[in-house]
């Protein structure tokens, strides 16, 4: 749309930048970790080694002719980028392509005995079963006696901070946060979010999930609370149709998280049983749309997904990757209004995001200046700051 502002696309071809480090260092490390996590057969190990060489030193090679989603990837840019360096195409595209190629290398899409085996499952399960998760679930019991609005606010912050969710469960630090010179929360539109959720118990919440494990659990707890307290009548949880970006949540990860909750004690188990019942009777629905694993911004979403979001009272978009797809993976000036870059979205939208990449919109000039003075540009990628942004 011509009235929406624009900015340079983020590429990975500049040494020393965060995107370049992901392509040159993080992706090879992921290949090595996956290679060691399973007793893969010689063919798979050879394919992983070839992918390592290709993604660091070679050029983009198209999917084989018999790949089930070859035509989809052609429409998503595969033909346009084939033969080019992984570093010279949009970073968002290159990252998504890496995970699609990794799944091909390990035989995820089959046919064969390794079909459907999530290469990231060991790390997901280890995190979900950790003592830290036990502590966070036990903290729910302390919330049980608090007023509903306090519980809702705490669970919202738990969802926002993900694997630092204990910050969200402890409200005592809120006053200190407000007086900090450089706040952890660099933008906070949460007071605009609650009216969208309403109190009638009839609206639909779409929640676009981010990571599995300890980050998915607080997302599910927030949904459970909103359903149980009648703030919403229905929730639609968008997950990935296949493993993606190491820790992104799939349907299997939702089931694992629900079992983790129902096997717990106290308030956690009660929330888990409520979610299990909500899935069983249709008040909670899972979606695994192919576009959720696409290398494109949400501005290019297909019509059926657009209709899903248009029907919601609000769509809550979780996490850093989804934020990049929501606003466009570009070097925006930080003061670029969030409402302007999300103007295409077909309904009210909220972003809950911990900052882990360079993309940012919607900051005040004073906030940006304080962040830069205190930390240089490290605040953009360190995961120590977060935001809640809402466009009605």
C-alpha atoms as a printed R data frame, in Angstrom:
    type eleno elety resid chain resno       x       y      z
1   ATOM     1    CA   UNK     A     1   0.000   0.000  0.000
2   ATOM     2    CA   UNK     A     2   1.480   3.305 -1.047
3   ATOM     3    CA   UNK     A     3   0.514   5.165  2.145
4   ATOM     4    CA   UNK     A     4   2.459   2.764  4.390
5   ATOM     5    CA   UNK     A     5   6.037   3.884  5.160
6   ATOM     6    CA   UNK     A     6   8.994   1.814  4.052
7   ATOM     7    CA   UNK     A     7  12.604   1.240  5.091
8   ATOM     8    CA   UNK     A     8  15.555  -0.875  3.876
9   ATOM     9    CA   UNK     A     9  15.095  -4.648  4.046
10  ATOM    10    CA   UNK     A    10  17.415  -6.426  6.460
11  ATOM    11    CA   UNK     A    11  20.007  -8.616  4.718
12  ATOM    12    CA   UNK     A    12  22.737 -10.750  6.253
13  ATOM    13    CA   UNK     A    13  25.643  -9.627  4.086
14  ATOM    14    CA   UNK     A    14  27.321  -7.110  6.373
15  ATOM    15    CA   UNK     A    15  29.951  -8.701  8.657
16  ATOM    16    CA   UNK     A    16  29.613  -7.665 12.266
17  ATOM    17    CA   UNK     A    17  25.839  -7.293 12.137
18  ATOM    18    CA   UNK     A    18  23.426  -9.477 14.080
19  ATOM    19    CA   UNK     A    19  21.889 -11.074 10.928
20  ATOM    20    CA   UNK     A    20  25.332 -11.931  9.541
21  ATOM    21    CA   UNK     A    21  26.207 -13.626 12.830
22  ATOM    22    CA   UNK     A    22  23.056 -15.745 12.676
23  ATOM    23    CA   UNK     A    23  23.857 -16.979  9.164
24  ATOM    24    CA   UNK     A    24  27.610 -17.437  9.700
25  ATOM    25    CA   UNK     A    25  27.650 -18.780 13.272
26  ATOM    26    CA   UNK     A    26  24.235 -19.731 14.645
27  ATOM    27    CA   UNK     A    27  23.072 -21.818 11.682
28  ATOM    28    CA   UNK     A    28  26.264 -23.934 11.574
29  ATOM    29    CA   UNK     A    29  25.963 -24.453 15.350
30  ATOM    30    CA   UNK     A    30  22.349 -25.610 14.929
31  ATOM    31    CA   UNK     A    31  23.390 -28.117 12.257
32  ATOM    32    CA   UNK     A    32  26.055 -29.521 14.587
33  ATOM    33    CA   UNK     A    33  23.611 -29.753 17.508
34  ATOM    34    CA   UNK     A    34  20.996 -31.533 15.387
35  ATOM    35    CA   UNK     A    35  23.645 -33.899 14.024
36  ATOM    36    CA   UNK     A    36  24.599 -34.882 17.592
37  ATOM    37    CA   UNK     A    37  21.067 -35.072 19.011
38  ATOM    38    CA   UNK     A    38  20.050 -38.171 17.012
39  ATOM    39    CA   UNK     A    39  21.794 -41.297 15.684
40  ATOM    40    CA   UNK     A    40  21.115 -40.218 12.127
41  ATOM    41    CA   UNK     A    41  22.056 -42.555  9.291
42  ATOM    42    CA   UNK     A    42  24.957 -41.914  6.875
43  ATOM    43    CA   UNK     A    43  22.729 -40.342  4.204
44  ATOM    44    CA   UNK     A    44  21.278 -37.844  6.642
45  ATOM    45    CA   UNK     A    45  24.683 -37.003  8.102
46  ATOM    46    CA   UNK     A    46  26.038 -36.396  4.607
47  ATOM    47    CA   UNK     A    47  23.046 -34.158  3.801
48  ATOM    48    CA   UNK     A    48  23.610 -32.130  6.975
49  ATOM    49    CA   UNK     A    49  27.292 -31.690  6.130
50  ATOM    50    CA   UNK     A    50  26.373 -30.577  2.615
51  ATOM    51    CA   UNK     A    51  23.874 -28.074  3.991
52  ATOM    52    CA   UNK     A    52  26.540 -26.674  6.307
53  ATOM    53    CA   UNK     A    53  28.837 -26.037  3.371
54  ATOM    54    CA   UNK     A    54  26.091 -24.639  1.177
55  ATOM    55    CA   UNK     A    55  24.615 -22.187  3.662
56  ATOM    56    CA   UNK     A    56  27.991 -20.729  4.658
57  ATOM    57    CA   UNK     A    57  29.986 -20.844  1.418
58  ATOM    58    CA   UNK     A    58  27.631 -21.734 -1.427
59  ATOM    59    CA   UNK     A    59  24.493 -20.481 -3.123
60  ATOM    60    CA   UNK     A    60  20.797 -21.196 -2.655
61  ATOM    61    CA   UNK     A    61  19.780 -24.448 -4.337
62  ATOM    62    CA   UNK     A    62  16.101 -25.149 -5.101
63  ATOM    63    CA   UNK     A    63  14.108 -27.952 -3.523
64  ATOM    64    CA   UNK     A    64  14.146 -31.266 -5.423
65  ATOM    65    CA   UNK     A    65  11.456 -31.814 -8.030
66  ATOM    66    CA   UNK     A    66   9.559 -34.277 -5.831
67  ATOM    67    CA   UNK     A    67   9.373 -32.012 -2.739
68  ATOM    68    CA   UNK     A    68   5.740 -31.853 -1.620
69  ATOM    69    CA   UNK     A    69   5.822 -28.076 -1.166
70  ATOM    70    CA   UNK     A    70   8.020 -27.135 -4.115
71  ATOM    71    CA   UNK     A    71   5.325 -25.106 -5.853
72  ATOM    72    CA   UNK     A    72   4.531 -23.252 -2.623
73  ATOM    73    CA   UNK     A    73   8.170 -22.273 -2.220
74  ATOM    74    CA   UNK     A    74   8.297 -21.176 -5.838
75  ATOM    75    CA   UNK     A    75   5.532 -18.678 -5.064
76  ATOM    76    CA   UNK     A    76   7.444 -17.685 -1.925
77  ATOM    77    CA   UNK     A    77  10.559 -16.678 -3.869
78  ATOM    78    CA   UNK     A    78  12.663 -19.816 -4.357
79  ATOM    79    CA   UNK     A    79  13.136 -19.343 -8.103
80  ATOM    80    CA   UNK     A    80  13.980 -15.669 -7.690
81  ATOM    81    CA   UNK     A    81  16.710 -16.366 -5.114
82  ATOM    82    CA   UNK     A    82  18.163 -19.633 -6.486
83  ATOM    83    CA   UNK     A    83  21.835 -19.261 -7.344
84  ATOM    84    CA   UNK     A    84  22.349 -16.289 -5.030
85  ATOM    85    CA   UNK     A    85  24.373 -16.227 -1.812
86  ATOM    86    CA   UNK     A    86  22.418 -16.944  1.352
87  ATOM    87    CA   UNK     A    87  23.782 -13.628  2.638
88  ATOM    88    CA   UNK     A    88  22.483 -11.498 -0.233
89  ATOM    89    CA   UNK     A    89  18.746 -12.229  0.018
90  ATOM    90    CA   UNK     A    90  16.342 -10.900  2.699
91  ATOM    91    CA   UNK     A    91  17.410 -12.237  6.084
92  ATOM    92    CA   UNK     A    92  13.872 -13.341  6.965
93  ATOM    93    CA   UNK     A    93  13.770 -15.413  3.758
94  ATOM    94    CA   UNK     A    94  17.213 -16.893  4.292
95  ATOM    95    CA   UNK     A    95  16.433 -17.966  7.862
96  ATOM    96    CA   UNK     A    96  13.158 -19.639  6.912
97  ATOM    97    CA   UNK     A    97  14.839 -21.389  3.983
98  ATOM    98    CA   UNK     A    98  17.506 -22.746  6.323
99  ATOM    99    CA   UNK     A    99  14.928 -24.531  8.480
100 ATOM   100    CA   UNK     A   100  13.088 -25.932  5.469
101 ATOM   101    CA   UNK     A   101  16.364 -27.305  4.078
102 ATOM   102    CA   UNK     A   102  17.379 -28.698  7.479
103 ATOM   103    CA   UNK     A   103  14.146 -30.694  7.674
104 ATOM   104    CA   UNK     A   104  14.804 -32.052  4.191
105 ATOM   105    CA   UNK     A   105  18.305 -33.107  5.216
106 ATOM   106    CA   UNK     A   106  17.106 -35.156  8.211
107 ATOM   107    CA   UNK     A   107  14.257 -36.804  6.284
108 ATOM   108    CA   UNK     A   108  11.453 -35.104  8.178
109 ATOM   109    CA   UNK     A   109   9.077 -35.032  5.212
110 ATOM   110    CA   UNK     A   110   9.865 -38.621  4.226
111 ATOM   111    CA   UNK     A   111   9.002 -41.111  3.004
112 ATOM   112    CA   UNK     A   112  11.149 -43.134  5.344
113 ATOM   113    CA   UNK     A   113  11.599 -44.110  8.977
114 ATOM   114    CA   UNK     A   114  12.580 -40.594 10.090
115 ATOM   115    CA   UNK     A   115   9.452 -38.981  8.703
116 ATOM   116    CA   UNK     A   116   7.866 -36.633 11.237
117 ATOM   117    CA   UNK     A   117  10.709 -36.861 13.787
118 ATOM   118    CA   UNK     A   118  11.246 -33.344 15.176
119 ATOM   119    CA   UNK     A   119  15.032 -32.696 15.190
120 ATOM   120    CA   UNK     A   120  14.580 -30.139 17.979
121 ATOM   121    CA   UNK     A   121  12.399 -32.262 20.258
122 ATOM   122    CA   UNK     A   122  15.128 -33.276 22.763
123 ATOM   123    CA   UNK     A   123  15.903 -29.654 23.658
124 ATOM   124    CA   UNK     A   124  12.208 -28.746 23.830
125 ATOM   125    CA   UNK     A   125  11.437 -31.581 26.225
126 ATOM   126    CA   UNK     A   126  14.511 -30.900 28.367
127 ATOM   127    CA   UNK     A   127  13.401 -27.311 28.892
128 ATOM   128    CA   UNK     A   128   9.794 -28.267 29.579
129 ATOM   129    CA   UNK     A   129  10.878 -30.804 32.198
130 ATOM   130    CA   UNK     A   130  13.379 -28.541 33.953
131 ATOM   131    CA   UNK     A   131  13.216 -27.594 37.658
132 ATOM   132    CA   UNK     A   132  12.829 -23.953 36.566
133 ATOM   133    CA   UNK     A   133   9.501 -24.867 34.983
134 ATOM   134    CA   UNK     A   134   8.431 -26.461 38.270
135 ATOM   135    CA   UNK     A   135   9.213 -23.213 40.091
136 ATOM   136    CA   UNK     A   136   7.235 -21.122 37.626
137 ATOM   137    CA   UNK     A   137   4.218 -23.414 37.851
138 ATOM   138    CA   UNK     A   138   4.373 -23.394 41.651
139 ATOM   139    CA   UNK     A   139   4.286 -19.578 41.548
140 ATOM   140    CA   UNK     A   140   0.768 -19.827 40.112
141 ATOM   141    CA   UNK     A   141  -0.502 -20.895 43.523
142 ATOM   142    CA   UNK     A   142   0.576 -17.504 44.939
143 ATOM   143    CA   UNK     A   143  -1.571 -15.793 42.315
144 ATOM   144    CA   UNK     A   144  -4.699 -17.794 43.022
145 ATOM   145    CA   UNK     A   145  -5.967 -15.552 45.823
146 ATOM   146    CA   UNK     A   146  -5.356 -12.266 44.069
147 ATOM   147    CA   UNK     A   147  -8.017 -10.163 42.338
148 ATOM   148    CA   UNK     A   148  -8.804 -11.244 38.770
149 ATOM   149    CA   UNK     A   149  -7.308  -8.157 37.139
150 ATOM   150    CA   UNK     A   150  -4.034  -8.687 39.002
151 ATOM   151    CA   UNK     A   151  -3.903 -12.315 37.908
152 ATOM   152    CA   UNK     A   152  -4.640 -11.328 34.303
153 ATOM   153    CA   UNK     A   153  -1.898  -8.687 34.353
154 ATOM   154    CA   UNK     A   154   0.625 -11.091 35.852
155 ATOM   155    CA   UNK     A   155  -0.183 -13.787 33.301
156 ATOM   156    CA   UNK     A   156   0.090 -11.263 30.459
157 ATOM   157    CA   UNK     A   157   3.584 -10.367 31.643
158 ATOM   158    CA   UNK     A   158   4.413 -14.049 32.043
159 ATOM   159    CA   UNK     A   159   3.474 -14.569 28.403
160 ATOM   160    CA   UNK     A   160   5.445 -11.489 27.359
161 ATOM   161    CA   UNK     A   161   8.694 -12.516 29.031
162 ATOM   162    CA   UNK     A   162   8.515 -16.196 28.101
163 ATOM   163    CA   UNK     A   163  11.383 -18.051 29.700
164 ATOM   164    CA   UNK     A   164  11.839 -15.163 32.103
165 ATOM   165    CA   UNK     A   165   8.211 -15.650 33.082
166 ATOM   166    CA   UNK     A   166   9.009 -15.525 36.777
167 ATOM   167    CA   UNK     A   167   9.273 -11.744 36.335
168 ATOM   168    CA   UNK     A   168   5.638 -11.713 35.309
169 ATOM   169    CA   UNK     A   169   4.467 -13.764 38.256
170 ATOM   170    CA   UNK     A   170   5.988 -11.401 40.793
171 ATOM   171    CA   UNK     A   171   4.118  -8.122 40.767
172 ATOM   172    CA   UNK     A   172   6.131  -6.588 43.586
173 ATOM   173    CA   UNK     A   173   8.733  -5.246 41.147
174 ATOM   174    CA   UNK     A   174   6.256  -3.194 39.124
175 ATOM   175    CA   UNK     A   175   6.831   0.033 41.022
176 ATOM   176    CA   UNK     A   176  10.600  -0.221 40.633
177 ATOM   177    CA   UNK     A   177  10.172  -0.882 36.926
178 ATOM   178    CA   UNK     A   178   8.262   2.356 36.410
179 ATOM   179    CA   UNK     A   179  11.048   4.447 37.960
180 ATOM   180    CA   UNK     A   180  13.972   2.782 36.154
181 ATOM   181    CA   UNK     A   181  16.043   5.118 33.949
182 ATOM   182    CA   UNK     A   182  15.953   2.552 31.131
183 ATOM   183    CA   UNK     A   183  12.828   0.456 31.577
184 ATOM   184    CA   UNK     A   184  12.797  -3.225 30.699
185 ATOM   185    CA   UNK     A   185   9.442  -2.587 29.015
186 ATOM   186    CA   UNK     A   186  10.261  -0.080 26.253
187 ATOM   187    CA   UNK     A   187   6.628   0.322 25.136
188 ATOM   188    CA   UNK     A   188   3.507  -0.625 27.051
189 ATOM   189    CA   UNK     A   189   0.048  -0.421 25.474
190 ATOM   190    CA   UNK     A   190  -1.415  -3.046 27.789
191 ATOM   191    CA   UNK     A   191  -4.191  -0.729 28.993
192 ATOM   192    CA   UNK     A   192  -5.415  -0.606 25.393
193 ATOM   193    CA   UNK     A   193  -5.395  -4.403 25.177
194 ATOM   194    CA   UNK     A   194  -7.799  -5.211 28.010
195 ATOM   195    CA   UNK     A   195 -10.844  -3.437 26.492
196 ATOM   196    CA   UNK     A   196 -10.355  -5.461 23.298
197 ATOM   197    CA   UNK     A   197 -10.639  -8.659 25.299
198 ATOM   198    CA   UNK     A   198 -13.863  -7.413 26.858
199 ATOM   199    CA   UNK     A   199 -15.882  -8.992 29.643
200 ATOM   200    CA   UNK     A   200 -18.834 -10.439 27.747
201 ATOM   201    CA   UNK     A   201 -17.214 -13.811 27.145
202 ATOM   202    CA   UNK     A   202 -18.283 -13.826 23.487
203 ATOM   203    CA   UNK     A   203 -15.248 -12.538 21.576
204 ATOM   204    CA   UNK     A   204 -12.549 -14.632 19.901
205 ATOM   205    CA   UNK     A   205  -8.867 -14.240 20.731
206 ATOM   206    CA   UNK     A   206  -6.355 -15.294 18.076
207 ATOM   207    CA   UNK     A   207  -2.956 -15.960 19.599
208 ATOM   208    CA   UNK     A   208  -0.066 -16.504 17.198
209 ATOM   209    CA   UNK     A   209   2.308 -18.610 19.288
210 ATOM   210    CA   UNK     A   210   6.077 -18.347 19.291
211 ATOM   211    CA   UNK     A   211   8.282 -20.817 21.157
212 ATOM   212    CA   UNK     A   212   7.501 -24.195 22.703
213 ATOM   213    CA   UNK     A   213   8.513 -25.373 26.164
214 ATOM   214    CA   UNK     A   214   8.772 -22.837 28.975
215 ATOM   215    CA   UNK     A   215   7.630 -20.037 26.673
216 ATOM   216    CA   UNK     A   216   4.494 -21.807 25.443
217 ATOM   217    CA   UNK     A   217   3.331 -22.671 28.968
218 ATOM   218    CA   UNK     A   218   2.686 -19.029 30.001
219 ATOM   219    CA   UNK     A   219   0.895 -18.414 26.677
220 ATOM   220    CA   UNK     A   220  -1.421 -21.309 27.465
221 ATOM   221    CA   UNK     A   221  -1.912 -20.083 31.032
222 ATOM   222    CA   UNK     A   222  -2.987 -16.672 29.747
223 ATOM   223    CA   UNK     A   223  -5.507 -18.270 27.375
224 ATOM   224    CA   UNK     A   224  -6.792 -20.533 30.145
225 ATOM   225    CA   UNK     A   225  -7.349 -17.583 32.453
226 ATOM   226    CA   UNK     A   226  -9.125 -15.473 29.837
227 ATOM   227    CA   UNK     A   227 -11.458 -18.369 29.032
228 ATOM   228    CA   UNK     A   228 -12.114 -19.298 32.665
229 ATOM   229    CA   UNK     A   229 -12.867 -15.719 33.693
230 ATOM   230    CA   UNK     A   230 -15.175 -15.036 30.769
231 ATOM   231    CA   UNK     A   231 -13.069 -12.318 29.144
232 ATOM   232    CA   UNK     A   232 -13.247 -14.279 25.872
233 ATOM   233    CA   UNK     A   233 -15.604 -16.938 24.565
234 ATOM   234    CA   UNK     A   234 -13.160 -18.688 22.289
235 ATOM   235    CA   UNK     A   235  -9.454 -18.820 21.498
236 ATOM   236    CA   UNK     A   236  -7.641 -19.825 18.317
237 ATOM   237    CA   UNK     A   237  -3.992 -20.764 18.851
238 ATOM   238    CA   UNK     A   238  -1.858 -20.544 15.709
239 ATOM   239    CA   UNK     A   239   1.122 -22.918 15.798
240 ATOM   240    CA   UNK     A   240   3.636 -24.067 13.201
241 ATOM   241    CA   UNK     A   241   2.717 -26.976 10.903
242 ATOM   242    CA   UNK     A   242   6.234 -28.397 11.242
243 ATOM   243    CA   UNK     A   243   9.398 -27.732 13.318
244 ATOM   244    CA   UNK     A   244  10.780 -24.265 12.678
245 ATOM   245    CA   UNK     A   245  13.368 -21.867 14.142
246 ATOM   246    CA   UNK     A   246  14.517 -24.571 16.611
247 ATOM   247    CA   UNK     A   247  11.930 -23.911 19.308
248 ATOM   248    CA   UNK     A   248   8.759 -22.715 17.558
249 ATOM   249    CA   UNK     A   249   5.630 -24.442 18.836
250 ATOM   250    CA   UNK     A   250   3.878 -27.203 16.874
251 ATOM   251    CA   UNK     A   251   0.716 -29.145 17.769
252 ATOM   252    CA   UNK     A   252   2.867 -31.843 19.418
253 ATOM   253    CA   UNK     A   253   4.477 -29.166 21.586
254 ATOM   254    CA   UNK     A   254   1.054 -27.897 22.678
255 ATOM   255    CA   UNK     A   255   0.096 -31.425 23.746
256 ATOM   256    CA   UNK     A   256   3.391 -31.820 25.632
257 ATOM   257    CA   UNK     A   257   2.818 -28.511 27.428
258 ATOM   258    CA   UNK     A   258  -0.763 -29.462 28.333
259 ATOM   259    CA   UNK     A   259   0.430 -32.766 29.775
260 ATOM   260    CA   UNK     A   260   3.072 -30.887 31.752
261 ATOM   261    CA   UNK     A   261   0.329 -28.706 33.249
262 ATOM   262    CA   UNK     A   262  -2.147 -31.495 33.989
263 ATOM   263    CA   UNK     A   263   0.617 -33.569 35.619
264 ATOM   264    CA   UNK     A   264   1.522 -30.654 37.904
265 ATOM   265    CA   UNK     A   265  -0.161 -29.738 41.172
266 ATOM   266    CA   UNK     A   266  -2.369 -26.935 42.400
267 ATOM   267    CA   UNK     A   267  -3.368 -24.049 40.162
268 ATOM   268    CA   UNK     A   268  -1.203 -25.255 37.254
269 ATOM   269    CA   UNK     A   269  -3.100 -28.541 37.034
270 ATOM   270    CA   UNK     A   270  -6.420 -26.703 37.220
271 ATOM   271    CA   UNK     A   271  -5.412 -24.494 34.309
272 ATOM   272    CA   UNK     A   272  -4.259 -27.576 32.413
273 ATOM   273    CA   UNK     A   273  -7.547 -29.392 32.897
274 ATOM   274    CA   UNK     A   274  -9.425 -26.281 31.796
275 ATOM   275    CA   UNK     A   275  -7.405 -26.086 28.580
276 ATOM   276    CA   UNK     A   276  -7.824 -29.805 27.918
277 ATOM   277    CA   UNK     A   277 -11.600 -29.393 28.242
278 ATOM   278    CA   UNK     A   278 -11.579 -26.270 26.069
279 ATOM   279    CA   UNK     A   279  -9.785 -28.103 23.270
280 ATOM   280    CA   UNK     A   280 -12.196 -31.005 23.594
281 ATOM   281    CA   UNK     A   281 -15.337 -28.859 23.342
282 ATOM   282    CA   UNK     A   282 -14.097 -26.378 20.727
283 ATOM   283    CA   UNK     A   283 -13.612 -23.250 22.836
284 ATOM   284    CA   UNK     A   284  -9.890 -23.585 22.086
285 ATOM   285    CA   UNK     A   285  -8.920 -24.407 18.509
286 ATOM   286    CA   UNK     A   286  -5.484 -25.059 17.002
287 ATOM   287    CA   UNK     A   287  -4.465 -23.755 13.581
288 ATOM   288    CA   UNK     A   288  -1.325 -24.842 11.726
289 ATOM   289    CA   UNK     A   289  -1.509 -22.788  8.542
290 ATOM   290    CA   UNK     A   290   1.271 -23.321  5.958
291 ATOM   291    CA   UNK     A   291   1.877 -19.555  5.875
292 ATOM   292    CA   UNK     A   292   3.000 -19.742  9.510
293 ATOM   293    CA   UNK     A   293   6.273 -21.229  8.201
294 ATOM   294    CA   UNK     A   294   6.577 -18.926  5.217
295 ATOM   295    CA   UNK     A   295   9.532 -16.577  4.664
296 ATOM   296    CA   UNK     A   296   7.215 -13.618  4.051
297 ATOM   297    CA   UNK     A   297   5.752 -10.788  6.142
298 ATOM   298    CA   UNK     A   298   2.142 -10.992  7.280
299 ATOM   299    CA   UNK     A   299   1.276  -8.218  4.849
300 ATOM   300    CA   UNK     A   300   1.401 -10.958  2.177
301 ATOM   301    CA   UNK     A   301  -0.849 -13.392  4.075
302 ATOM   302    CA   UNK     A   302  -3.390 -15.425  2.037
303 ATOM   303    CA   UNK     A   303  -7.101 -14.651  2.124
304 ATOM   304    CA   UNK     A   304  -8.140 -17.537  4.396
305 ATOM   305    CA   UNK     A   305  -5.665 -16.502  7.087
306 ATOM   306    CA   UNK     A   306  -6.736 -12.878  6.695
307 ATOM   307    CA   UNK     A   307 -10.339 -13.970  7.309
308 ATOM   308    CA   UNK     A   308  -9.300 -15.778 10.510
309 ATOM   309    CA   UNK     A   309  -7.676 -12.650 11.902
310 ATOM   310    CA   UNK     A   310 -10.487 -10.375 10.706
311 ATOM   311    CA   UNK     A   311 -13.028 -12.379 12.729
312 ATOM   312    CA   UNK     A   312 -11.106 -12.011 16.012
313 ATOM   313    CA   UNK     A   313 -11.752  -9.412 18.696
314 ATOM   314    CA   UNK     A   314  -7.958  -9.123 18.781
315 ATOM   315    CA   UNK     A   315  -4.986 -11.047 17.395
316 ATOM   316    CA   UNK     A   316  -2.057 -11.300 19.809
317 ATOM   317    CA   UNK     A   317   1.232 -11.900 17.997
318 ATOM   318    CA   UNK     A   318   3.890 -13.431 20.207
319 ATOM   319    CA   UNK     A   319   7.658 -13.246 19.978
320 ATOM   320    CA   UNK     A   320  10.463 -11.721 17.991
321 ATOM   321    CA   UNK     A   321  10.081 -13.588 14.684
322 ATOM   322    CA   UNK     A   322   6.350 -12.924 14.518
323 ATOM   323    CA   UNK     A   323   7.026  -9.252 15.244
324 ATOM   324    CA   UNK     A   324   9.454  -9.117 12.333
325 ATOM   325    CA   UNK     A   325   6.785 -10.640 10.103
326 ATOM   326    CA   UNK     A   326   4.107  -8.321 11.478
327 ATOM   327    CA   UNK     A   327   5.869  -4.991 10.907
328 ATOM   328    CA   UNK     A   328   8.206  -6.100  8.091
329 ATOM   329    CA   UNK     A   329  11.828  -7.161  8.575
330 ATOM   330    CA   UNK     A   330  13.298  -3.736  7.877
331 ATOM   331    CA   UNK     A   331  15.603  -1.167  9.428
332 ATOM   332    CA   UNK     A   332  12.767   1.075 10.597
333 ATOM   333    CA   UNK     A   333  13.579   4.306 12.399
334 ATOM   334    CA   UNK     A   334  12.561   3.371 15.968
335 ATOM   335    CA   UNK     A   335   9.979   6.176 16.142
336 ATOM   336    CA   UNK     A   336   8.069   4.811 13.123
337 ATOM   337    CA   UNK     A   337   4.481   4.436 14.414
338 ATOM   338    CA   UNK     A   338   3.480   0.826 15.068
339 ATOM   339    CA   UNK     A   339  -0.060   1.633 13.907
340 ATOM   340    CA   UNK     A   340   1.206   2.761 10.499
341 ATOM   341    CA   UNK     A   341   3.293  -0.311  9.699
342 ATOM   342    CA   UNK     A   342   0.475  -2.624 10.818
343 ATOM   343    CA   UNK     A   343  -2.264  -0.676  9.043
344 ATOM   344    CA   UNK     A   344  -2.777  -3.551  6.571
345 ATOM   345    CA   UNK     A   345  -3.728  -6.017  9.341
346 ATOM   346    CA   UNK     A   346  -7.395  -7.060  9.053
347 ATOM   347    CA   UNK     A   347  -8.389  -6.380 12.671
348 ATOM   348    CA   UNK     A   348  -7.096  -5.201 16.047
349 ATOM   349    CA   UNK     A   349  -3.603  -6.551 16.672
350 ATOM   350    CA   UNK     A   350  -1.275  -6.663 19.677
351 ATOM   351    CA   UNK     A   351   2.413  -7.577 19.790
352 ATOM   352    CA   UNK     A   352   4.002  -9.199 22.846
353 ATOM   353    CA   UNK     A   353   7.700  -9.354 22.152
354 ATOM   354    CA   UNK     A   354  11.047  -9.716 23.859
355 ATOM   355    CA   UNK     A   355  13.602  -7.836 21.738
356 ATOM   356    CA   UNK     A   356  16.029 -10.265 20.061
357 ATOM   357    CA   UNK     A   357  16.679  -8.652 16.660
358 ATOM   358    CA   UNK     A   358  17.232  -5.199 15.149
359 ATOM   359    CA   UNK     A   359  13.640  -4.511 14.101
360 ATOM   360    CA   UNK     A   360  11.771  -1.961 16.220
361 ATOM   361    CA   UNK     A   361   8.892   0.477 15.775
362 ATOM   362    CA   UNK     A   362   6.749   2.633 17.996
363 ATOM   363    CA   UNK     A   363   9.341   3.972 20.466
364 ATOM   364    CA   UNK     A   364   9.354   7.514 21.764
365 ATOM   365    CA   UNK     A   365  12.458   9.568 21.002
366 ATOM   366    CA   UNK     A   366  13.225   9.808 24.730
367 ATOM   367    CA   UNK     A   367  13.062   6.038 25.217
368 ATOM   368    CA   UNK     A   368  15.348   5.388 22.271
369 ATOM   369    CA   UNK     A   369  17.836   8.012 23.467
370 ATOM   370    CA   UNK     A   370  17.923   6.512 26.973
371 ATOM   371    CA   UNK     A   371  18.447   2.999 25.597
372 ATOM   372    CA   UNK     A   372  21.276   4.058 23.276
373 ATOM   373    CA   UNK     A   373  22.957   6.108 26.012
374 ATOM   374    CA   UNK     A   374  22.895   3.166 28.401
375 ATOM   375    CA   UNK     A   375  23.631   0.255 26.068
376 ATOM   376    CA   UNK     A   376  24.590   1.410 22.579
377 ATOM   377    CA   UNK     A   377  22.602  -0.762 20.173
378 ATOM   378    CA   UNK     A   378  22.802  -3.914 22.296
379 ATOM   379    CA   UNK     A   379  19.290  -3.313 23.669
380 ATOM   380    CA   UNK     A   380  17.850  -4.338 20.303
381 ATOM   381    CA   UNK     A   381  19.094  -7.938 20.386
382 ATOM   382    CA   UNK     A   382  19.970  -8.937 23.968
383 ATOM   383    CA   UNK     A   383  16.509 -10.147 25.034
384 ATOM   384    CA   UNK     A   384  16.635  -7.915 28.131
385 ATOM   385    CA   UNK     A   385  13.906  -5.542 26.932
386 ATOM   386    CA   UNK     A   386  10.348  -6.169 25.808
387 ATOM   387    CA   UNK     A   387   7.289  -4.378 24.464
388 ATOM   388    CA   UNK     A   388   3.516  -4.562 24.384
389 ATOM   389    CA   UNK     A   389   2.133  -2.691 21.381
390 ATOM   390    CA   UNK     A   390  -1.510  -2.478 20.304
391 ATOM   391    CA   UNK     A   391  -3.196  -1.223 17.153
392 ATOM   392    CA   UNK     A   392  -6.975  -1.046 17.398
